[in-house]
Amino acid sequence: MHELSIADNIINAVKEASQSRGMLAVSKIGVRIGSLSSVDPDALTFGFDVLKRDQGMMDCELAIEFVKTTARCTKCLYEFKVEDCVFVCPQCASSQCDLVSGQELEIAYFEGE
Ligand SMILES: [Zn+2]
């Protein structure tokens, strides 16, 4: 289950960043997950909940923001939401599109004191 190692990475990164800012406890971590990143939010939450006990972050909550896949047409520059992985511009029907979002897997913010 690769969500477990992702959760581990998130916890370690936030721990390091929060300690360097002099925070004593982290209460909330916000992550952004793109729909193309093949991360299952439920599995990630589960993995996070398992690991946070060992990491002394019992009271920390994981907030997941799901990012939809969007692409931009290289011909007419129209930006659109991609449904079912169909990369075709709805404006001009070109299939020459650049991915704008959907591959995110990042820590957006964390809160604590
Ligand atoms: Zn187009």
Backbone and ligand atoms as CSV (ligand in chain L), in Angstrom:
chain,resi,resn,atom,element,x,y,z
A,1,MET,N,N,0.854,-1.194,0.000
A,1,MET,CA,C,0.000,0.000,0.000
A,1,MET,C,C,0.884,1.236,0.000
A,2,HIS,N,N,0.938,1.919,-1.122
A,2,HIS,CA,C,1.895,3.023,-1.169
A,2,HIS,C,C,1.393,4.269,-0.457
A,3,GLU,N,N,0.103,4.319,-0.140
A,3,GLU,CA,C,-0.419,5.452,0.630
A,3,GLU,C,C,0.250,5.537,2.003
A,4,LEU,N,N,0.640,4.383,2.544
A,4,LEU,CA,C,1.277,4.367,3.861
A,4,LEU,C,C,2.623,5.082,3.820
A,5,SER,N,N,3.382,4.850,2.759
A,5,SER,CA,C,4.679,5.520,2.669
A,5,SER,C,C,4.498,7.000,2.343
A,6,ILE,N,N,3.419,7.327,1.625
A,6,ILE,CA,C,3.124,8.745,1.369
A,6,ILE,C,C,2.778,9.448,2.680
A,7,ALA,N,N,1.938,8.785,3.489
A,7,ALA,CA,C,1.567,9.345,4.796
A,7,ALA,C,C,2.815,9.535,5.651
A,8,ASP,N,N,3.717,8.571,5.586
A,8,ASP,CA,C,4.971,8.637,6.334
A,8,ASP,C,C,5.793,9.851,5.896
A,9,ASN,N,N,5.869,10.049,4.591
A,9,ASN,CA,C,6.607,11.198,4.051
A,9,ASN,C,C,6.003,12.516,4.510
A,10,ILE,N,N,4.667,12.578,4.475
A,10,ILE,CA,C,3.965,13.804,4.880
A,10,ILE,C,C,4.270,14.120,6.336
A,11,ILE,N,N,4.143,13.094,7.183
A,11,ILE,CA,C,4.367,13.299,8.617
A,11,ILE,C,C,5.804,13.756,8.877
A,12,ASN,N,N,6.752,13.094,8.252
A,12,ASN,CA,C,8.150,13.448,8.477
A,12,ASN,C,C,8.469,14.862,7.991
A,13,ALA,N,N,7.925,15.212,6.823
A,13,ALA,CA,C,8.178,16.546,6.273
A,13,ALA,C,C,7.591,17.623,7.174
A,14,VAL,N,N,6.354,17.395,7.646
A,14,VAL,CA,C,5.690,18.389,8.486
A,14,VAL,C,C,6.368,18.472,9.857
A,15,LYS,N,N,6.792,17.327,10.378
A,15,LYS,CA,C,7.491,17.309,11.661
A,15,LYS,C,C,8.738,18.182,11.605
A,16,GLU,N,N,9.503,17.976,10.546
A,16,GLU,CA,C,10.741,18.722,10.378
A,16,GLU,C,C,10.459,20.215,10.232
A,17,ALA,N,N,9.489,20.528,9.362
A,17,ALA,CA,C,9.167,21.931,9.093
A,17,ALA,C,C,8.593,22.615,10.336
A,18,SER,N,N,7.753,21.903,11.092
A,18,SER,CA,C,7.133,22.512,12.267
A,18,SER,C,C,8.175,22.716,13.365
A,19,GLN,N,N,9.110,21.762,13.498
A,19,GLN,CA,C,10.145,21.903,14.520
A,19,GLN,C,C,11.084,23.052,14.200
A,20,SER,N,N,11.356,23.226,12.917
A,20,SER,CA,C,12.259,24.321,12.559
A,20,SER,C,C,11.585,25.670,12.758
A,21,ARG,N,N,10.254,25.672,12.831
A,21,ARG,CA,C,9.543,26.919,13.128
A,21,ARG,C,C,9.258,27.065,14.613
A,22,GLY,N,N,9.710,26.100,15.404
A,22,GLY,CA,C,9.510,26.156,16.845
A,22,GLY,C,C,8.114,25.768,17.294
A,23,MET,N,N,7.390,25.071,16.457
A,23,MET,CA,C,6.054,24.619,16.852
A,23,MET,C,C,6.159,23.388,17.756
A,24,LEU,N,N,5.268,23.315,18.721
A,24,LEU,CA,C,5.283,22.175,19.642
A,24,LEU,C,C,4.345,21.073,19.180
A,25,ALA,N,N,3.253,21.465,18.575
A,25,ALA,CA,C,2.295,20.451,18.139
A,25,ALA,C,C,1.625,20.887,16.843
A,26,VAL,N,N,1.387,19.956,15.984
A,26,VAL,CA,C,0.697,20.244,14.731
A,26,VAL,C,C,-0.735,19.719,14.869
A,27,SER,N,N,-1.703,20.581,14.612
A,27,SER,CA,C,-3.094,20.167,14.793
A,27,SER,C,C,-3.776,19.801,13.476
A,28,LYS,N,N,-3.242,20.313,12.382
A,28,LYS,CA,C,-3.881,20.056,11.108
A,28,LYS,C,C,-2.880,20.131,9.966
A,29,ILE,N,N,-2.981,19.169,9.068
A,29,ILE,CA,C,-2.137,19.189,7.875
A,29,ILE,C,C,-3.054,19.159,6.653
A,30,GLY,N,N,-2.841,20.098,5.758
A,30,GLY,CA,C,-3.631,20.125,4.525
A,30,GLY,C,C,-2.790,19.619,3.361
A,31,VAL,N,N,-3.314,18.672,2.629
A,31,VAL,CA,C,-2.594,18.183,1.454
A,31,VAL,C,C,-3.471,18.317,0.215
A,32,ARG,N,N,-2.830,18.486,-0.904
A,32,ARG,CA,C,-3.530,18.553,-2.187
A,32,ARG,C,C,-3.179,17.312,-2.994
A,33,ILE,N,N,-4.217,16.624,-3.439
A,33,ILE,CA,C,-4.009,15.401,-4.207
A,33,ILE,C,C,-4.709,15.523,-5.552
A,34,GLY,N,N,-3.957,15.369,-6.611
A,34,GLY,CA,C,-4.536,15.425,-7.937
A,34,GLY,C,C,-5.219,14.120,-8.292
A,35,SER,N,N,-6.250,14.207,-9.118
A,35,SER,CA,C,-6.999,12.993,-9.456
A,35,SER,C,C,-6.176,12.048,-10.333
A,36,LEU,N,N,-5.066,12.520,-10.894
A,36,LEU,CA,C,-4.204,11.634,-11.677
A,36,LEU,C,C,-3.054,11.051,-10.860
A,37,SER,N,N,-2.972,11.445,-9.606
A,37,SER,CA,C,-1.824,11.016,-8.806
A,37,SER,C,C,-1.969,9.577,-8.310
A,38,SER,N,N,-3.102,8.975,-8.571
A,38,SER,CA,C,-3.415,7.598,-8.183
A,38,SER,C,C,-3.258,7.347,-6.686
A,39,VAL,N,N,-3.537,8.388,-5.905
A,39,VAL,CA,C,-3.554,8.230,-4.458
A,39,VAL,C,C,-5.012,8.116,-4.009
A,40,ASP,N,N,-5.289,7.107,-3.235
A,40,ASP,CA,C,-6.636,6.920,-2.714
A,40,ASP,C,C,-6.761,7.710,-1.404
A,41,PRO,N,N,-7.620,8.747,-1.384
A,41,PRO,CA,C,-7.720,9.593,-0.187
A,41,PRO,C,C,-8.091,8.807,1.078
A,42,ASP,N,N,-8.954,7.822,0.936
A,42,ASP,CA,C,-9.357,7.027,2.100
A,42,ASP,C,C,-8.173,6.235,2.650
A,43,ALA,N,N,-7.413,5.644,1.732
A,43,ALA,CA,C,-6.249,4.861,2.157
A,43,ALA,C,C,-5.192,5.764,2.776
A,44,LEU,N,N,-5.079,6.972,2.238
A,44,LEU,CA,C,-4.103,7.920,2.785
A,44,LEU,C,C,-4.505,8.345,4.196
A,45,THR,N,N,-5.795,8.643,4.389
A,45,THR,CA,C,-6.289,9.015,5.714
A,45,THR,C,C,-6.067,7.873,6.700
A,46,PHE,N,N,-6.348,6.664,6.252
A,46,PHE,CA,C,-6.152,5.493,7.100
A,46,PHE,C,C,-4.682,5.351,7.496
A,47,GLY,N,N,-3.803,5.434,6.525
A,47,GLY,CA,C,-2.369,5.316,6.784
A,47,GLY,C,C,-1.883,6.402,7.722
A,48,PHE,N,N,-2.399,7.608,7.511
A,48,PHE,CA,C,-2.021,8.734,8.355
A,48,PHE,C,C,-2.455,8.499,9.804
A,49,ASP,N,N,-3.690,8.015,9.970
A,49,ASP,CA,C,-4.215,7.776,11.314
A,49,ASP,C,C,-3.423,6.694,12.049
A,50,VAL,N,N,-2.945,5.700,11.296
A,50,VAL,CA,C,-2.141,4.639,11.904
A,50,VAL,C,C,-0.785,5.200,12.355
A,51,LEU,N,N,-0.148,5.959,11.470
A,51,LEU,CA,C,1.219,6.422,11.726
A,51,LEU,C,C,1.296,7.537,12.762
A,52,LYS,N,N,0.266,8.373,12.831
A,52,LYS,CA,C,0.365,9.544,13.702
A,52,LYS,C,C,0.457,9.149,15.183
A,53,ARG,N,N,-0.069,7.969,15.521
A,53,ARG,CA,C,0.052,7.501,16.912
A,53,ARG,C,C,1.513,7.313,17.276
A,54,ASP,N,N,2.247,6.640,16.376
A,54,ASP,CA,C,3.671,6.365,16.637
A,54,ASP,C,C,4.502,7.628,16.619
A,55,GLN,N,N,4.015,8.630,15.909
A,55,GLN,CA,C,4.807,9.848,15.713
A,55,GLN,C,C,4.466,10.929,16.737
A,56,GLY,N,N,3.623,10.593,17.687
A,56,GLY,CA,C,3.249,11.577,18.697
A,56,GLY,C,C,2.427,12.715,18.152
A,57,MET,N,N,1.667,12.448,17.095
A,57,MET,CA,C,0.813,13.485,16.516
A,57,MET,C,C,-0.649,13.086,16.583
A,58,MET,N,N,-0.975,12.492,17.698
A,58,MET,CA,C,-2.305,11.934,17.930
A,58,MET,C,C,-3.438,12.901,17.598
A,59,ASP,N,N,-3.259,14.182,17.922
A,59,ASP,CA,C,-4.346,15.147,17.755
A,59,ASP,C,C,-4.310,15.850,16.409
A,60,CYS,N,N,-3.489,15.352,15.526
A,60,CYS,CA,C,-3.359,16.006,14.238
A,60,CYS,C,C,-4.370,15.437,13.238
A,61,GLU,N,N,-4.953,16.362,12.502
A,61,GLU,CA,C,-5.993,15.974,11.552
A,61,GLU,C,C,-5.464,16.188,10.127
A,62,LEU,N,N,-5.829,15.289,9.239
A,62,LEU,CA,C,-5.391,15.414,7.848
A,62,LEU,C,C,-6.560,15.923,7.000
A,63,ALA,N,N,-6.349,17.060,6.348
A,63,ALA,CA,C,-7.388,17.605,5.475
A,63,ALA,C,C,-6.946,17.420,4.026
A,64,ILE,N,N,-7.715,16.674,3.276
A,64,ILE,CA,C,-7.335,16.379,1.902
A,64,ILE,C,C,-8.165,17.209,0.928
A,65,GLU,N,N,-7.452,17.930,0.087
A,65,GLU,CA,C,-8.136,18.671,-0.969
A,65,GLU,C,C,-7.894,17.923,-2.277
A,66,PHE,N,N,-8.966,17.529,-2.914
A,66,PHE,CA,C,-8.873,16.762,-4.140
A,66,PHE,C,C,-8.845,17.714,-5.337
A,67,VAL,N,N,-7.820,17.588,-6.151
A,67,VAL,CA,C,-7.675,18.500,-7.287
A,67,VAL,C,C,-8.092,17.791,-8.571
A,68,LYS,N,N,-9.061,18.373,-9.245
A,68,LYS,CA,C,-9.531,17.788,-10.500
A,68,LYS,C,C,-8.506,17.976,-11.614
A,69,THR,N,N,-8.575,17.101,-12.572
A,69,THR,CA,C,-7.661,17.196,-13.704
A,69,THR,C,C,-8.122,18.296,-14.658
A,70,THR,N,N,-7.210,19.224,-14.951
A,70,THR,CA,C,-7.533,20.230,-15.964
A,70,THR,C,C,-6.402,20.271,-16.995
A,71,ALA,N,N,-6.766,20.636,-18.194
A,71,ALA,CA,C,-5.788,20.710,-19.282
A,71,ALA,C,C,-6.011,21.993,-20.068
A,72,ARG,N,N,-4.972,22.407,-20.808
A,72,ARG,CA,C,-5.105,23.584,-21.653
A,72,ARG,C,C,-4.795,23.189,-23.094
A,73,CYS,N,N,-5.670,23.600,-23.969
A,73,CYS,CA,C,-5.495,23.329,-25.386
A,73,CYS,C,C,-4.331,24.140,-25.921
A,74,THR,N,N,-3.420,23.499,-26.648
A,74,THR,CA,C,-2.263,24.238,-27.176
A,74,THR,C,C,-2.625,25.040,-28.420
A,75,LYS,N,N,-3.780,24.731,-29.007
A,75,LYS,CA,C,-4.188,25.447,-30.220
A,75,LYS,C,C,-4.947,26.720,-29.910
A,76,CYS,N,N,-6.031,26.588,-29.085
A,76,CYS,CA,C,-6.857,27.769,-28.820
A,76,CYS,C,C,-6.698,28.279,-27.388
A,77,LEU,N,N,-5.833,27.621,-26.611
A,77,LEU,CA,C,-5.518,28.003,-25.236
A,77,LEU,C,C,-6.706,27.923,-24.278
A,78,TYR,N,N,-7.745,27.231,-24.678
A,78,TYR,CA,C,-8.903,27.040,-23.817
A,78,TYR,C,C,-8.528,26.065,-22.691
A,79,GLU,N,N,-8.928,26.428,-21.458
A,79,GLU,CA,C,-8.626,25.560,-20.322
A,79,GLU,C,C,-9.893,24.828,-19.886
A,80,PHE,N,N,-9.802,23.533,-19.703
A,80,PHE,CA,C,-11.022,22.764,-19.409
A,80,PHE,C,C,-10.756,21.624,-18.443
A,81,LYS,N,N,-11.838,21.181,-17.797
A,81,LYS,CA,C,-11.772,20.033,-16.897
A,81,LYS,C,C,-11.747,18.749,-17.710
A,82,VAL,N,N,-10.892,17.838,-17.312
A,82,VAL,CA,C,-10.788,16.571,-18.022
A,82,VAL,C,C,-11.649,15.525,-17.312
A,83,GLU,N,N,-12.598,14.979,-18.052
A,83,GLU,CA,C,-13.439,13.928,-17.492
A,83,GLU,C,C,-13.025,12.595,-18.092
A,84,ASP,N,N,-12.927,11.594,-17.263
A,84,ASP,CA,C,-12.601,10.232,-17.709
A,84,ASP,C,C,-11.347,10.164,-18.578
A,85,CYS,N,N,-10.383,11.006,-18.259
A,85,CYS,CA,C,-9.101,10.995,-18.983
A,85,CYS,C,C,-9.243,11.251,-20.484
A,86,VAL,N,N,-10.265,12.005,-20.883
A,86,VAL,CA,C,-10.408,12.364,-22.292
A,86,VAL,C,C,-9.773,13.735,-22.517
A,87,PHE,N,N,-8.606,13.708,-23.138
A,87,PHE,CA,C,-7.878,14.951,-23.359
A,87,PHE,C,C,-8.189,15.523,-24.743
A,88,VAL,N,N,-9.416,16.022,-24.880
A,88,VAL,CA,C,-9.820,16.630,-26.139
A,88,VAL,C,C,-10.454,17.987,-25.819
A,89,CYS,N,N,-10.003,19.003,-26.499
A,89,CYS,CA,C,-10.520,20.348,-26.253
A,89,CYS,C,C,-11.994,20.437,-26.642
A,90,PRO,N,N,-12.858,20.867,-25.713
A,90,PRO,CA,C,-14.288,20.980,-26.031
A,90,PRO,C,C,-14.583,22.150,-26.956
A,91,GLN,N,N,-13.619,23.044,-27.085
A,91,GLN,CA,C,-13.810,24.238,-27.896
A,91,GLN,C,C,-13.492,23.979,-29.378
A,92,CYS,N,N,-12.353,23.336,-29.626
A,92,CYS,CA,C,-11.930,23.172,-31.019
A,92,CYS,C,C,-11.647,21.714,-31.376
A,93,ALA,N,N,-11.889,20.806,-30.414
A,93,ALA,CA,C,-11.748,19.362,-30.640
A,93,ALA,C,C,-10.308,18.907,-30.912
A,94,SER,N,N,-9.352,19.754,-30.588
A,94,SER,CA,C,-7.958,19.340,-30.715
A,94,SER,C,C,-7.578,18.411,-29.567
A,95,SER,N,N,-6.697,17.473,-29.855
A,95,SER,CA,C,-6.238,16.602,-28.767
A,95,SER,C,C,-4.827,16.976,-28.315
A,96,GLN,N,N,-4.358,18.146,-28.773
A,96,GLN,CA,C,-3.054,18.636,-28.348
A,96,GLN,C,C,-3.250,19.487,-27.107
A,97,CYS,N,N,-3.115,18.837,-25.958
A,97,CYS,CA,C,-3.397,19.550,-24.717
A,97,CYS,C,C,-2.275,19.374,-23.717
A,98,ASP,N,N,-2.024,20.411,-22.948
A,98,ASP,CA,C,-1.059,20.330,-21.863
A,98,ASP,C,C,-1.807,20.122,-20.551
A,99,LEU,N,N,-1.238,19.298,-19.715
A,99,LEU,CA,C,-1.823,19.077,-18.403
A,99,LEU,C,C,-1.567,20.290,-17.516
A,100,VAL,N,N,-2.628,20.828,-16.903
A,100,VAL,CA,C,-2.474,21.980,-16.022
A,100,VAL,C,C,-2.458,21.536,-14.564
A,101,SER,N,N,-3.400,20.681,-14.200
A,101,SER,CA,C,-3.426,20.171,-12.835
A,101,SER,C,C,-3.961,18.758,-12.826
A,102,GLY,N,N,-3.725,18.054,-11.745
A,102,GLY,CA,C,-4.204,16.683,-11.621
A,102,GLY,C,C,-3.145,15.736,-11.094
A,103,GLN,N,N,-1.888,16.168,-11.137
A,103,GLN,CA,C,-0.814,15.295,-10.668
A,103,GLN,C,C,-0.277,15.707,-9.303
A,104,GLU,N,N,-0.967,16.647,-8.659
A,104,GLU,CA,C,-0.482,17.164,-7.386
A,104,GLU,C,C,-0.408,16.080,-6.310
A,105,LEU,N,N,0.626,16.179,-5.547
A,105,LEU,CA,C,0.721,15.405,-4.314
A,105,LEU,C,C,1.623,16.232,-3.424
A,106,GLU,N,N,1.018,17.169,-2.709
A,106,GLU,CA,C,1.835,18.136,-1.990
A,106,GLU,C,C,1.185,18.580,-0.693
A,107,ILE,N,N,2.012,19.043,0.194
A,107,ILE,CA,C,1.513,19.592,1.450
A,107,ILE,C,C,1.176,21.049,1.191
A,108,ALA,N,N,-0.086,21.394,1.372
A,108,ALA,CA,C,-0.520,22.764,1.098
A,108,ALA,C,C,-0.231,23.671,2.285
A,109,TYR,N,N,-0.473,23.167,3.488
A,109,TYR,CA,C,-0.267,23.973,4.701
A,109,TYR,C,C,-0.268,23.055,5.905
A,110,PHE,N,N,0.176,23.573,7.011
A,110,PHE,CA,C,-0.052,22.901,8.293
A,110,PHE,C,C,-0.243,23.933,9.387
A,111,GLU,N,N,-1.010,23.545,10.394
A,111,GLU,CA,C,-1.327,24.468,11.485
A,111,GLU,C,C,-0.918,23.840,12.807
A,112,GLY,N,N,-0.594,24.682,13.737
A,112,GLY,CA,C,-0.235,24.164,15.050
A,112,GLY,C,C,0.155,25.307,15.959
A,113,GLU,N,N,0.804,24.965,17.075
A,113,GLU,CA,C,1.245,26.023,17.978
A,113,GLU,C,C,2.581,25.685,18.598
L,1,ZN,ZN,ZN,-8.870,24.091,-28.356
